[in-house]
Amino acid sequence: MEEKIKEVIDELRPYLNSDGGDIEFVKYEDNIVYVHLTGACSGCAHRNNTISNVILSMLQESIEEVKDVKEC
């Protein structure tokens, strides 16, 4: 499961990199993906939107078991 999640995160990375940010996979537990946003994303006012509207949506399209994404 973690490999699938990392593959999706790698697809998202260029999108975040284009705005000066990045994403790190932390863990997958109880159908929740934990990530750490870095660079410009870490202090961005839109990071909650990015997590719920972009990251969660893409993960759920590929992996139906994913129920949520949380930043840690």
VENVENDA-V556352 format. One record per helix or strand of 3 or more residues. SS is the DSSP state (2 for helix, 1 for strand). FROM is the first residue (numbers start at 1). TO is the last residue. If there is no record, write none. Layout:
SS_FROM_TO ; SS_FROM_TO
This chain:
2_2_17 ; 1_21_29 ; 1_32_39 ; 2_40_43 ; 2_47_62 ; 1_68_71
